[in-house]
């Protein structure tokens, strides 16, 4: 929606470690979500 | 961030993380830490680019604030695992809400620069009413 960051991220689909694909917008579709972009695992 | 999952959920929000690297390494991290929230793998950095997250300079490694941050992390028992193909990629923390609203944006400016959990929780509290105005 508009120029929001969440709007730009929403259509992107990424896999979880098991290969299950999740559309990012689904994370905050019904309630707020805190989304952390990691620099490294640890 | 994962140490504050209960507070975030109590504020009515979910938590998710996006990481670089490959799925195998992400799986090891998930199993080792026991996290229960979604951990997504962005090998091609598509989401990082969409979020406009910058990369650091190698000169950031010797900045005093980064040296202090590494020391704090070690004392807290954190250890840094494999960095992968993009070791200079910086992270960030966001609070998003239904309707693709950006409630809080924190892009790391250097390696040790992380969002204050209090700020994330404050954004969630503000969104708890009829809906906070978007900031982007």
Backbone of each chain as nested JSON, in Angstrom:
{
  "chains": [
    {"id": "A", "residues": [
      {"number": 1, "name": "UNK", "atoms": {"N": [0.843, -1.194, 0.0], "CA": [0.0, 0.0, 0.0], "C": [0.876, 1.24, 0.0]}},
      {"number": 2, "name": "UNK", "atoms": {"N": [0.671, 2.125, -0.958], "CA": [1.427, 3.359, -0.99], "C": [2.917, 3.107, -1.047]}},
      {"number": 3, "name": "UNK", "atoms": {"N": [3.638, 3.955, -0.352], "CA": [5.086, 3.855, -0.354], "C": [5.623, 3.264, 0.933]}},
      {"number": 4, "name": "UNK", "atoms": {"N": [4.812, 2.583, 1.681], "CA": [5.285, 2.054, 2.953], "C": [6.277, 0.92, 2.737]}},
      {"number": 5, "name": "UNK", "atoms": {"N": [7.124, 0.739, 3.743], "CA": [8.079, -0.381, 3.695], "C": [7.316, -1.694, 3.735]}},
      {"number": 6, "name": "UNK", "atoms": {"N": [6.313, -1.756, 4.604], "CA": [5.546, -2.996, 4.714], "C": [4.841, -3.316, 3.403]}},
      {"number": 7, "name": "UNK", "atoms": {"N": [4.412, -2.281, 2.697], "CA": [3.779, -2.509, 1.406], "C": [4.746, -3.079, 0.379]}},
      {"number": 8, "name": "UNK", "atoms": {"N": [5.999, -2.609, 0.448], "CA": [7.013, -3.137, -0.472], "C": [7.396, -4.568, -0.123]}},
      {"number": 9, "name": "UNK", "atoms": {"N": [7.348, -4.878, 1.169], "CA": [7.737, -6.226, 1.61], "C": [6.601, -7.237, 1.442]}},
      {"number": 10, "name": "UNK", "atoms": {"N": [5.368, -6.761, 1.52], "CA": [4.217, -7.664, 1.62], "C": [4.173, -8.768, 0.563]}},
      {"number": 11, "name": "UNK", "atoms": {"N": [4.455, -8.491, -0.703], "CA": [4.32, -9.571, -1.701], "C": [5.493, -10.541, -1.751]}},
      {"number": 12, "name": "UNK", "atoms": {"N": [6.547, -10.261, -1.038], "CA": [7.737, -11.122, -1.102], "C": [7.47, -12.43, -0.356]}},
      {"number": 13, "name": "UNK", "atoms": {"N": [7.822, -13.521, -0.985], "CA": [7.63, -14.852, -0.397], "C": [9.004, -15.442, -0.076]}},
      {"number": 14, "name": "UNK", "atoms": {"N": [9.17, -15.855, 1.176], "CA": [10.448, -16.436, 1.609], "C": [10.193, -17.78, 2.284]}},
      {"number": 15, "name": "UNK", "atoms": {"N": [11.154, -18.68, 2.2], "CA": [10.985, -19.981, 2.858], "C": [11.454, -19.926, 4.312]}},
      {"number": 16, "name": "UNK", "atoms": {"N": [10.862, -20.81, 5.121], "CA": [11.426, -21.012, 6.455], "C": [12.47, -22.128, 6.337]}},
      {"number": 17, "name": "UNK", "atoms": {"N": [13.127, -22.497, 7.404], "CA": [14.194, -23.503, 7.296], "C": [13.717, -24.855, 6.772]}},
      {"number": 18, "name": "UNK", "atoms": {"N": [12.417, -25.124, 6.889], "CA": [11.88, -26.396, 6.397], "C": [11.436, -26.322, 4.944]}},
      {"number": 19, "name": "UNK", "atoms": {"N": [11.524, -25.124, 4.37], "CA": [11.128, -24.969, 2.978], "C": [9.71, -24.476, 2.797]}},
      {"number": 20, "name": "UNK", "atoms": {"N": [8.981, -24.315, 3.877], "CA": [7.623, -23.786, 3.785], "C": [7.681, -22.311, 3.415]}},
      {"number": 21, "name": "UNK", "atoms": {"N": [6.978, -21.938, 2.348], "CA": [7.038, -20.559, 1.876], "C": [5.98, -19.7, 2.56]}},
      {"number": 22, "name": "UNK", "atoms": {"N": [6.392, -18.537, 2.975], "CA": [5.501, -17.612, 3.682], "C": [5.544, -16.256, 2.99]}},
      {"number": 23, "name": "UNK", "atoms": {"N": [4.375, -15.734, 2.694], "CA": [4.301, -14.38, 2.128], "C": [4.438, -13.394, 3.275]}},
      {"number": 24, "name": "UNK", "atoms": {"N": [5.363, -12.471, 3.163], "CA": [5.66, -11.586, 4.294], "C": [4.43, -10.817, 4.765]}},
      {"number": 25, "name": "UNK", "atoms": {"N": [3.607, -10.368, 3.851], "CA": [2.434, -9.597, 4.245], "C": [1.481, -10.357, 5.15]}},
      {"number": 26, "name": "UNK", "atoms": {"N": [1.543, -11.682, 5.079], "CA": [0.655, -12.482, 5.938], "C": [1.039, -12.346, 7.405]}},
      {"number": 27, "name": "UNK", "atoms": {"N": [2.265, -11.918, 7.66], "CA": [2.729, -11.807, 9.05], "C": [2.006, -10.694, 9.8]}},
      {"number": 28, "name": "UNK", "atoms": {"N": [1.595, -9.653, 9.1], "CA": [0.924, -8.519, 9.763], "C": [-0.453, -8.256, 9.168]}},
      {"number": 29, "name": "UNK", "atoms": {"N": [-1.028, -9.288, 8.565], "CA": [-2.33, -9.115, 7.902], "C": [-3.456, -8.898, 8.906]}},
      {"number": 30, "name": "UNK", "atoms": {"N": [-3.391, -9.566, 10.043], "CA": [-4.517, -9.5, 10.992], "C": [-4.143, -8.844, 12.311]}},
      {"number": 31, "name": "UNK", "atoms": {"N": [-2.861, -8.714, 12.586], "CA": [-2.424, -8.05, 13.818], "C": [-1.0, -7.542, 13.598]}},
      {"number": 32, "name": "UNK", "atoms": {"N": [-0.562, -6.61, 14.431], "CA": [0.788, -6.081, 14.237], "C": [1.861, -7.166, 14.372]}},
      {"number": 33, "name": "UNK", "atoms": {"N": [2.966, -6.908, 13.755], "CA": [4.08, -7.847, 13.839], "C": [5.383, -7.074, 13.99]}},
      {"number": 34, "name": "UNK", "atoms": {"N": [6.235, -7.586, 14.855], "CA": [7.601, -7.101, 14.952], "C": [8.443, -7.984, 14.036]}},
      {"number": 35, "name": "UNK", "atoms": {"N": [9.094, -7.364, 13.084], "CA": [9.901, -8.104, 12.12], "C": [11.354, -7.673, 12.265]}},
      {"number": 36, "name": "UNK", "atoms": {"N": [12.192, -8.623, 12.611], "CA": [13.618, -8.341, 12.815], "C": [14.422, -8.915, 11.67]}},
      {"number": 37, "name": "UNK", "atoms": {"N": [15.204, -8.065, 11.054], "CA": [16.142, -8.506, 10.019], "C": [17.495, -8.76, 10.7]}},
      {"number": 38, "name": "UNK", "atoms": {"N": [17.93, -9.993, 10.634], "CA": [19.16, -10.376, 11.334], "C": [20.381, -10.102, 10.465]}},
      {"number": 39, "name": "UNK", "atoms": {"N": [21.473, -9.787, 11.132], "CA": [22.733, -9.645, 10.41], "C": [23.454, -10.984, 10.349]}},
      {"number": 40, "name": "UNK", "atoms": {"N": [23.22, -11.761, 11.367], "CA": [23.825, -13.087, 11.405], "C": [23.003, -13.942, 12.354]}},
      {"number": 41, "name": "UNK", "atoms": {"N": [23.165, -15.23, 12.259], "CA": [22.482, -16.123, 13.174], "C": [23.335, -16.263, 14.424]}},
      {"number": 42, "name": "UNK", "atoms": {"N": [22.795, -15.89, 15.548], "CA": [23.552, -16.01, 16.796], "C": [23.138, -14.955, 17.748]}}
    ]},
    {"id": "B", "residues": [
      {"number": 1, "name": "UNK", "atoms": {"N": [16.317, -9.866, 20.824], "CA": [14.89, -9.714, 20.554], "C": [14.098, -10.918, 21.061]}},
      {"number": 2, "name": "UNK", "atoms": {"N": [14.701, -12.117, 20.885], "CA": [13.94, -13.311, 21.25], "C": [13.688, -13.384, 22.744]}},
      {"number": 3, "name": "UNK", "atoms": {"N": [14.48, -12.669, 23.547], "CA": [14.26, -12.641, 24.979], "C": [13.034, -11.828, 25.367]}},
      {"number": 4, "name": "UNK", "atoms": {"N": [12.476, -11.113, 24.416], "CA": [11.325, -10.254, 24.686], "C": [10.073, -10.749, 23.967]}},
      {"number": 5, "name": "UNK", "atoms": {"N": [10.101, -11.967, 23.506], "CA": [8.963, -12.493, 22.747], "C": [7.67, -12.436, 23.548]}},
      {"number": 6, "name": "UNK", "atoms": {"N": [7.744, -12.792, 24.837], "CA": [6.53, -12.815, 25.656], "C": [5.913, -11.417, 25.764]}},
      {"number": 7, "name": "UNK", "atoms": {"N": [6.764, -10.398, 25.918], "CA": [6.254, -9.021, 26.019], "C": [5.602, -8.591, 24.712]}},
      {"number": 8, "name": "UNK", "atoms": {"N": [6.214, -8.98, 23.616], "CA": [5.68, -8.605, 22.306], "C": [4.332, -9.28, 22.079]}},
      {"number": 9, "name": "UNK", "atoms": {"N": [4.248, -10.54, 22.432], "CA": [2.971, -11.253, 22.269], "C": [1.909, -10.677, 23.214]}},
      {"number": 10, "name": "UNK", "atoms": {"N": [2.329, -10.303, 24.413], "CA": [1.373, -9.72, 25.363], "C": [0.828, -8.396, 24.853]}},
      {"number": 11, "name": "UNK", "atoms": {"N": [1.612, -7.727, 24.014], "CA": [1.165, -6.46, 23.428], "C": [0.292, -6.688, 22.2]}},
      {"number": 12, "name": "UNK", "atoms": {"N": [-0.016, -7.939, 21.914], "CA": [-0.937, -8.236, 20.825], "C": [-0.296, -8.4, 19.47]}},
      {"number": 13, "name": "UNK", "atoms": {"N": [1.001, -8.579, 19.452], "CA": [1.7, -8.679, 18.177], "C": [2.359, -10.043, 18.021]}},
      {"number": 14, "name": "UNK", "atoms": {"N": [2.72, -10.341, 16.808], "CA": [3.517, -11.528, 16.551], "C": [4.957, -11.092, 16.303]}},
      {"number": 15, "name": "UNK", "atoms": {"N": [5.829, -12.05, 16.238], "CA": [7.251, -11.774, 16.042], "C": [7.757, -12.687, 14.937]}},
      {"number": 16, "name": "UNK", "atoms": {"N": [8.579, -12.144, 14.081], "CA": [9.19, -12.949, 13.015], "C": [10.592, -12.417, 12.759]}},
      {"number": 17, "name": "UNK", "atoms": {"N": [11.45, -13.286, 12.266], "CA": [12.815, -12.884, 11.951], "C": [13.144, -13.307, 10.529]}},
      {"number": 18, "name": "UNK", "atoms": {"N": [13.959, -12.507, 9.897], "CA": [14.429, -12.8, 8.545], "C": [15.945, -12.801, 8.585]}},
      {"number": 19, "name": "UNK", "atoms": {"N": [16.535, -13.854, 8.044], "CA": [17.981, -13.966, 8.091], "C": [18.572, -14.228, 6.72]}},
      {"number": 20, "name": "UNK", "atoms": {"N": [19.877, -14.031, 6.654], "CA": [20.617, -14.322, 5.435], "C": [21.083, -15.78, 5.488]}},
      {"number": 21, "name": "UNK", "atoms": {"N": [21.927, -16.142, 4.576], "CA": [22.476, -17.491, 4.614], "C": [21.524, -18.506, 4.027]}},
      {"number": 22, "name": "UNK", "atoms": {"N": [21.814, -19.755, 4.296], "CA": [20.981, -20.795, 3.705], "C": [20.087, -21.451, 4.745]}},
      {"number": 23, "name": "UNK", "atoms": {"N": [19.15, -22.255, 4.252], "CA": [18.146, -22.862, 5.114], "C": [18.764, -23.803, 6.13]}},
      {"number": 24, "name": "UNK", "atoms": {"N": [19.816, -24.488, 5.754], "CA": [20.444, -25.445, 6.668], "C": [20.983, -24.727, 7.907]}},
      {"number": 25, "name": "UNK", "atoms": {"N": [21.61, -23.595, 7.677], "CA": [22.175, -22.863, 8.802], "C": [21.07, -22.235, 9.646]}},
      {"number": 26, "name": "UNK", "atoms": {"N": [20.018, -21.775, 8.982], "CA": [18.884, -21.213, 9.72], "C": [18.225, -22.288, 10.584]}},
      {"number": 27, "name": "UNK", "atoms": {"N": [18.136, -23.499, 10.053], "CA": [17.534, -24.592, 10.818], "C": [18.37, -24.889, 12.06]}},
      {"number": 28, "name": "UNK", "atoms": {"N": [19.672, -24.872, 11.908], "CA": [20.547, -25.132, 13.056], "C": [20.367, -24.047, 14.117]}},
      {"number": 29, "name": "UNK", "atoms": {"N": [20.261, -22.808, 13.675], "CA": [20.057, -21.693, 14.6], "C": [18.721, -21.835, 15.321]}},
      {"number": 30, "name": "UNK", "atoms": {"N": [17.672, -22.161, 14.567], "CA": [16.347, -22.329, 15.17], "C": [16.358, -23.451, 16.204]}},
      {"number": 31, "name": "UNK", "atoms": {"N": [16.984, -24.561, 15.856], "CA": [16.996, -25.702, 16.773], "C": [17.84, -25.412, 18.008]}},
      {"number": 32, "name": "UNK", "atoms": {"N": [18.918, -24.694, 17.794], "CA": [19.827, -24.385, 18.903], "C": [19.193, -23.416, 19.898]}},
      {"number": 33, "name": "UNK", "atoms": {"N": [18.45, -22.45, 19.371], "CA": [17.87, -21.42, 20.234], "C": [16.474, -21.788, 20.727]}},
      {"number": 34, "name": "UNK", "atoms": {"N": [15.812, -22.699, 20.02], "CA": [14.477, -23.097, 20.426], "C": [13.415, -22.054, 20.136]}},
      {"number": 35, "name": "UNK", "atoms": {"N": [13.703, -21.139, 19.219], "CA": [12.708, -20.103, 18.918], "C": [11.473, -20.746, 18.294]}},
      {"number": 36, "name": "UNK", "atoms": {"N": [10.316, -20.159, 18.611], "CA": [9.07, -20.734, 18.105], "C": [8.409, -19.835, 17.068]}},
      {"number": 37, "name": "UNK", "atoms": {"N": [8.919, -18.631, 16.893], "CA": [8.326, -17.719, 15.911], "C": [8.932, -17.988, 14.529]}},
      {"number": 38, "name": "UNK", "atoms": {"N": [8.278, -17.501, 13.479], "CA": [8.791, -17.772, 12.131], "C": [10.191, -17.206, 11.903]}},
      {"number": 39, "name": "UNK", "atoms": {"N": [11.026, -18.017, 11.326], "CA": [12.363, -17.606, 10.917], "C": [12.445, -17.856, 9.417]}},
      {"number": 40, "name": "UNK", "atoms": {"N": [12.586, -16.783, 8.658], "CA": [12.571, -16.888, 7.201], "C": [13.963, -16.644, 6.646]}},
      {"number": 41, "name": "UNK", "atoms": {"N": [14.211, -17.239, 5.51], "CA": [15.55, -17.208, 4.925], "C": [15.516, -16.407, 3.626]}},
      {"number": 42, "name": "UNK", "atoms": {"N": [16.369, -15.401, 3.566], "CA": [16.394, -14.491, 2.415], "C": [17.769, -14.558, 1.763]}},
      {"number": 43, "name": "UNK", "atoms": {"N": [18.023, -15.674, 1.094], "CA": [19.356, -15.891, 0.516], "C": [19.715, -14.836, -0.507]}},
      {"number": 44, "name": "UNK", "atoms": {"N": [18.725, -14.343, -1.22], "CA": [18.999, -13.372, -2.293], "C": [18.85, -11.924, -1.82]}},
      {"number": 45, "name": "UNK", "atoms": {"N": [18.581, -11.742, -0.561], "CA": [18.465, -10.399, 0.055], "C": [17.356, -9.557, -0.595]}},
      {"number": 46, "name": "UNK", "atoms": {"N": [16.329, -10.217, -1.098], "CA": [15.242, -9.444, -1.724], "C": [14.529, -8.578, -0.695]}},
      {"number": 47, "name": "UNK", "atoms": {"N": [14.25, -9.153, 0.474], "CA": [13.551, -8.385, 1.505], "C": [14.463, -7.301, 2.084]}},
      {"number": 48, "name": "UNK", "atoms": {"N": [15.735, -7.608, 2.221], "CA": [16.675, -6.606, 2.736], "C": [16.715, -5.391, 1.816]}},
      {"number": 49, "name": "UNK", "atoms": {"N": [16.686, -5.658, 0.519], "CA": [16.697, -4.543, -0.439], "C": [15.381, -3.782, -0.398]}},
      {"number": 50, "name": "UNK", "atoms": {"N": [14.278, -4.519, -0.297], "CA": [12.97, -3.852, -0.264], "C": [12.833, -2.972, 0.977]}},
      {"number": 51, "name": "UNK", "atoms": {"N": [13.47, -3.396, 2.057], "CA": [13.428, -2.613, 3.295], "C": [14.507, -1.535, 3.312]}},
      {"number": 52, "name": "UNK", "atoms": {"N": [15.287, -1.48, 2.249], "CA": [16.324, -0.462, 2.109], "C": [17.339, -0.529, 3.252]}},
      {"number": 53, "name": "UNK", "atoms": {"N": [17.723, -1.735, 3.597], "CA": [18.704, -1.911, 4.674], "C": [20.115, -1.809, 4.098]}},
      {"number": 54, "name": "UNK", "atoms": {"N": [20.939, -0.969, 4.665], "CA": [22.259, -0.714, 4.078], "C": [23.297, -1.77, 4.467]}},
      {"number": 55, "name": "UNK", "atoms": {"N": [24.418, -1.671, 3.843], "CA": [25.577, -2.463, 4.229], "C": [26.585, -1.538, 4.898]}},
      {"number": 56, "name": "UNK", "atoms": {"N": [27.376, -2.12, 5.79], "CA": [28.379, -1.338, 6.504], "C": [29.677, -1.304, 5.708]}},
      {"number": 57, "name": "UNK", "atoms": {"N": [30.568, -0.488, 6.177], "CA": [31.929, -0.459, 5.654], "C": [32.8, -1.307, 6.582]}},
      {"number": 58, "name": "UNK", "atoms": {"N": [33.861, -1.862, 6.05], "CA": [34.774, -2.639, 6.912], "C": [35.348, -1.748, 8.016]}},
      {"number": 59, "name": "UNK", "atoms": {"N": [35.366, -0.445, 7.783], "CA": [35.889, 0.465, 8.804], "C": [35.012, 0.453, 10.059]}},
      {"number": 60, "name": "UNK", "atoms": {"N": [33.762, 0.031, 9.911], "CA": [32.872, -0.029, 11.069], "C": [33.367, -1.038, 12.095]}},
      {"number": 61, "name": "UNK", "atoms": {"N": [34.147, -2.022, 11.652], "CA": [34.616, -3.069, 12.562], "C": [35.457, -2.508, 13.697]}},
      {"number": 62, "name": "UNK", "atoms": {"N": [36.138, -1.415, 13.439], "CA": [37.039, -0.882, 14.46], "C": [36.438, 0.316, 15.19]}},
      {"number": 63, "name": "UNK", "atoms": {"N": [35.194, 0.637, 14.897], "CA": [34.564, 1.729, 15.637], "C": [34.425, 1.356, 17.102]}},
      {"number": 64, "name": "UNK", "atoms": {"N": [34.6, 2.333, 17.98], "CA": [34.549, 2.051, 19.415], "C": [33.198, 1.481, 19.835]}},
      {"number": 65, "name": "UNK", "atoms": {"N": [32.119, 2.002, 19.239], "CA": [30.81, 1.492, 19.65], "C": [30.635, 0.036, 19.263]}},
      {"number": 66, "name": "UNK", "atoms": {"N": [31.254, -0.376, 18.162], "CA": [31.15, -1.779, 17.773], "C": [32.014, -2.67, 18.65]}},
      {"number": 67, "name": "UNK", "atoms": {"N": [33.155, -2.178, 19.018], "CA": [34.007, -2.946, 19.935], "C": [33.271, -3.156, 21.25]}},
      {"number": 68, "name": "UNK", "atoms": {"N": [32.634, -2.1, 21.743], "CA": [31.862, -2.22, 22.992], "C": [30.683, -3.168, 22.819]}},
      {"number": 69, "name": "UNK", "atoms": {"N": [30.019, -3.086, 21.686], "CA": [28.859, -3.956, 21.447], "C": [29.27, -5.421, 21.416]}},
      {"number": 70, "name": "UNK", "atoms": {"N": [30.4, -5.707, 20.789], "CA": [30.865, -7.103, 20.746], "C": [31.199, -7.595, 22.141]}},
      {"number": 71, "name": "UNK", "atoms": {"N": [31.793, -6.723, 22.938], "CA": [32.131, -7.089, 24.311], "C": [30.873, -7.382, 25.12]}},
      {"number": 72, "name": "UNK", "atoms": {"N": [29.862, -6.521, 24.967], "CA": [28.596, -6.745, 25.676], "C": [27.973, -8.066, 25.267]}},
      {"number": 73, "name": "UNK", "atoms": {"N": [27.994, -8.353, 23.979], "CA": [27.371, -9.58, 23.484], "C": [28.087, -10.811, 24.036]}},
      {"number": 74, "name": "UNK", "atoms": {"N": [29.405, -10.743, 24.069], "CA": [30.147, -11.894, 24.602], "C": [29.824, -12.113, 26.062]}},
      {"number": 75, "name": "UNK", "atoms": {"N": [29.764, -11.0, 26.828], "CA": [29.464, -11.113, 28.252], "C": [28.061, -11.648, 28.494]}},
      {"number": 76, "name": "UNK", "atoms": {"N": [27.159, -11.363, 27.562], "CA": [25.779, -11.841, 27.691], "C": [25.636, -13.278, 27.206]}},
      {"number": 77, "name": "UNK", "atoms": {"N": [26.732, -13.852, 26.763], "CA": [26.687, -15.249, 26.358], "C": [26.349, -15.476, 24.908]}},
      {"number": 78, "name": "UNK", "atoms": {"N": [26.303, -14.401, 24.128], "CA": [25.996, -14.56, 22.709], "C": [27.285, -14.819, 21.938]}},
      {"number": 79, "name": "UNK", "atoms": {"N": [27.177, -15.675, 20.989], "CA": [28.324, -15.895, 20.118], "C": [27.872, -15.724, 18.683]}},
      {"number": 80, "name": "UNK", "atoms": {"N": [28.752, -15.185, 17.885], "CA": [28.403, -14.917, 16.498], "C": [28.704, -16.141, 15.654]}},
      {"number": 81, "name": "UNK", "atoms": {"N": [27.721, -16.555, 14.902], "CA": [27.891, -17.707, 14.036], "C": [28.309, -17.248, 12.65]}},
      {"number": 82, "name": "UNK", "atoms": {"N": [28.233, -18.171, 11.736], "CA": [28.666, -17.902, 10.369], "C": [27.937, -16.684, 9.788]}},
      {"number": 83, "name": "UNK", "atoms": {"N": [28.694, -15.837, 9.121], "CA": [28.13, -14.618, 8.569], "C": [27.61, -14.8, 7.15]}},
      {"number": 84, "name": "UNK", "atoms": {"N": [28.109, -15.762, 6.441], "CA": [27.616, -15.989, 5.092], "C": [28.267, -15.097, 4.066]}},
      {"number": 85, "name": "UNK", "atoms": {"N": [27.557, -14.971, 2.925], "CA": [28.15, -14.296, 1.763], "C": [28.147, -12.784, 1.886]}},
      {"number": 86, "name": "UNK", "atoms": {"N": [27.376, -12.246, 2.799], "CA": [27.238, -10.79, 2.891], "C": [27.52, -10.313, 4.308]}},
      {"number": 87, "name": "UNK", "atoms": {"N": [28.757, -10.406, 4.738], "CA": [29.071, -10.101, 6.14], "C": [28.888, -8.638, 6.519]}},
      {"number": 88, "name": "UNK", "atoms": {"N": [28.782, -7.762, 5.526], "CA": [28.63, -6.342, 5.841], "C": [27.171, -5.887, 5.81]}},
      {"number": 89, "name": "UNK", "atoms": {"N": [26.271, -6.798, 5.463], "CA": [24.859, -6.446, 5.457], "C": [24.393, -6.1, 6.868]}},
      {"number": 90, "name": "UNK", "atoms": {"N": [23.718, -4.992, 7.001], "CA": [23.18, -4.595, 8.3], "C": [21.725, -5.02, 8.428]}},
      {"number": 91, "name": "UNK", "atoms": {"N": [21.26, -5.085, 9.659], "CA": [19.9, -5.519, 9.92], "C": [18.976, -4.365, 10.256]}},
      {"number": 92, "name": "UNK", "atoms": {"N": [17.881, -4.699, 10.874], "CA": [16.915, -3.677, 11.259], "C": [15.746, -4.314, 11.978]}},
      {"number": 93, "name": "UNK", "atoms": {"N": [14.931, -3.47, 12.569], "CA": [13.732, -3.952, 13.262], "C": [12.567, -3.041, 12.897]}},
      {"number": 94, "name": "UNK", "atoms": {"N": [11.436, -3.668, 12.643], "CA": [10.27, -2.921, 12.194], "C": [9.037, -3.394, 12.945]}},
      {"number": 95, "name": "UNK", "atoms": {"N": [8.067, -2.497, 13.065], "CA": [6.739, -2.885, 13.527], "C": [5.767, -2.525, 12.413]}},
      {"number": 96, "name": "UNK", "atoms": {"N": [5.109, -3.554, 11.89], "CA": [4.144, -3.366, 10.805], "C": [2.754, -3.729, 11.311]}},
      {"number": 97, "name": "UNK", "atoms": {"N": [1.758, -3.123, 10.708], "CA": [0.387, -3.361, 11.15], "C": [-0.509, -3.636, 9.946]}},
      {"number": 98, "name": "UNK", "atoms": {"N": [-1.681, -4.221, 10.2], "CA": [-2.62, -4.48, 9.103], "C": [-2.854, -3.223, 8.272]}},
      {"number": 99, "name": "UNK", "atoms": {"N": [-3.032, -3.443, 6.97], "CA": [-3.17, -2.31, 6.067], "C": [-1.817, -1.829, 5.569]}},
      {"number": 100, "name": "UNK", "atoms": {"N": [-0.787, -2.635, 5.812], "CA": [0.583, -2.279, 5.411], "C": [0.99, -0.92, 5.964]}},
      {"number": 101, "name": "UNK", "atoms": {"N": [0.783, -0.774, 7.261], "CA": [1.204, 0.456, 7.934], "C": [2.516, 0.217, 8.668]}},
      {"number": 102, "name": "UNK", "atoms": {"N": [3.428, 1.15, 8.542], "CA": [4.721, 1.073, 9.231], "C": [4.598, 1.832, 10.547]}},
      {"number": 103, "name": "UNK", "atoms": {"N": [4.636, 1.12, 11.659], "CA": [4.485, 1.769, 12.957], "C": [5.819, 2.153, 13.58]}},
      {"number": 104, "name": "UNK", "atoms": {"N": [6.858, 1.424, 13.219], "CA": [8.185, 1.745, 13.753], "C": [9.24, 1.23, 12.784]}},
      {"number": 105, "name": "UNK", "atoms": {"N": [10.246, 2.047, 12.565], "CA": [11.316, 1.692, 11.633], "C": [12.655, 1.931, 12.307]}},
      {"number": 106, "name": "UNK", "atoms": {"N": [13.464, 0.908, 12.345], "CA": [14.837, 1.072, 12.834], "C": [15.758, 0.326, 11.882]}},
      {"number": 107, "name": "UNK", "atoms": {"N": [16.539, 1.084, 11.126], "CA": [17.569, 0.485, 10.278], "C": [18.91, 0.651, 10.985]}},
      {"number": 108, "name": "UNK", "atoms": {"N": [19.616, -0.443, 11.177], "CA": [20.905, -0.368, 11.854], "C": [21.875, 0.478, 11.038]}},
      {"number": 109, "name": "UNK", "atoms": {"N": [22.582, 1.35, 11.752], "CA": [23.567, 2.188, 11.079], "C": [24.963, 1.602, 11.145]}},
      {"number": 110, "name": "UNK", "atoms": {"N": [25.13, 0.657, 12.078], "CA": [26.393, -0.061, 12.176], "C": [26.12, -1.388, 12.872]}},
      {"number": 111, "name": "UNK", "atoms": {"N": [27.143, -2.205, 13.098], "CA": [26.922, -3.585, 13.515], "C": [26.202, -3.711, 14.863]}},
      {"number": 112, "name": "UNK", "atoms": {"N": [26.597, -2.908, 15.825], "CA": [26.024, -3.061, 17.151], "C": [24.768, -2.249, 17.388]}},
      {"number": 113, "name": "UNK", "atoms": {"N": [24.262, -1.642, 16.361], "CA": [23.113, -0.744, 16.482], "C": [21.818, -1.54, 16.356]}},
      {"number": 114, "name": "UNK", "atoms": {"N": [21.181, -1.788, 17.472], "CA": [19.924, -2.541, 17.453], "C": [18.8, -1.684, 18.022]}},
      {"number": 115, "name": "UNK", "atoms": {"N": [17.582, -2.021, 17.658], "CA": [16.427, -1.256, 18.135], "C": [16.224, -1.47, 19.627]}},
      {"number": 116, "name": "UNK", "atoms": {"N": [15.79, -0.435, 20.297], "CA": [15.431, -0.572, 21.708], "C": [14.068, -1.259, 21.779]}},
      {"number": 117, "name": "UNK", "atoms": {"N": [14.012, -2.32, 22.554], "CA": [12.749, -3.06, 22.671], "C": [11.652, -2.15, 23.205]}},
      {"number": 118, "name": "UNK", "atoms": {"N": [12.015, -1.212, 24.069], "CA": [11.025, -0.274, 24.609], "C": [10.35, 0.516, 23.495]}},
      {"number": 119, "name": "UNK", "atoms": {"N": [11.118, 0.873, 22.481], "CA": [10.543, 1.624, 21.36], "C": [9.571, 0.765, 20.555]}},
      {"number": 120, "name": "UNK", "atoms": {"N": [9.919, -0.506, 20.387], "CA": [9.025, -1.407, 19.652], "C": [7.721, -1.603, 20.425]}},
      {"number": 121, "name": "UNK", "atoms": {"N": [7.845, -1.782, 21.734], "CA": [6.649, -1.979, 22.561], "C": [5.801, -0.709, 22.604]}},
      {"number": 122, "name": "UNK", "atoms": {"N": [6.459, 0.442, 22.614], "CA": [5.713, 1.713, 22.608], "C": [4.914, 1.845, 21.32]}},
      {"number": 123, "name": "UNK", "atoms": {"N": [5.509, 1.443, 20.202], "CA": [4.794, 1.5, 18.918], "C": [3.581, 0.576, 18.945]}},
      {"number": 124, "name": "UNK", "atoms": {"N": [3.742, -0.573, 19.571], "CA": [2.614, -1.514, 19.661], "C": [1.522, -0.959, 20.562]}},
      {"number": 125, "name": "UNK", "atoms": {"N": [1.919, -0.3, 21.627], "CA": [0.913, 0.287, 22.528], "C": [0.131, 1.373, 21.805]}},
      {"number": 126, "name": "UNK", "atoms": {"N": [0.835, 2.187, 21.038], "CA": [0.156, 3.254, 20.296], "C": [-0.811, 2.68, 19.272]}},
      {"number": 127, "name": "UNK", "atoms": {"N": [-0.469, 1.528, 18.722], "CA": [-1.326, 0.905, 17.719], "C": [-2.49, 0.173, 18.352]}},
      {"number": 128, "name": "UNK", "atoms": {"N": [-2.491, 0.074, 19.659], "CA": [-3.527, -0.69, 20.332], "C": [-4.888, -0.054, 20.292]}},
      {"number": 129, "name": "UNK", "atoms": {"N": [-4.966, 1.238, 19.973], "CA": [-6.254, 1.918, 19.932], "C": [-6.945, 1.713, 18.605]}},
      {"number": 130, "name": "UNK", "atoms": {"N": [-7.383, 2.794, 18.037], "CA": [-8.12, 2.695, 16.777], "C": [-7.183, 2.604, 15.581]}},
      {"number": 131, "name": "UNK", "atoms": {"N": [-5.904, 2.62, 15.857], "CA": [-4.967, 2.497, 14.745], "C": [-4.059, 3.699, 14.671]}},
      {"number": 132, "name": "UNK", "atoms": {"N": [-2.769, 3.441, 14.684], "CA": [-1.815, 4.543, 14.634], "C": [-1.612, 4.999, 13.2]}},
      {"number": 133, "name": "UNK", "atoms": {"N": [-1.316, 6.275, 13.013], "CA": [-1.063, 6.744, 11.653], "C": [0.233, 6.154, 11.12]}},
      {"number": 134, "name": "UNK", "atoms": {"N": [0.298, 5.938, 9.837], "CA": [1.532, 5.4, 9.274], "C": [2.643, 6.441, 9.337]}},
      {"number": 135, "name": "UNK", "atoms": {"N": [3.864, 5.973, 9.428], "CA": [5.0, 6.893, 9.43], "C": [5.715, 6.85, 8.086]}},
      {"number": 136, "name": "UNK", "atoms": {"N": [5.235, 6.06, 7.195], "CA": [5.845, 6.002, 5.87], "C": [4.765, 5.978, 4.812]}}
    ]}
  ]
}
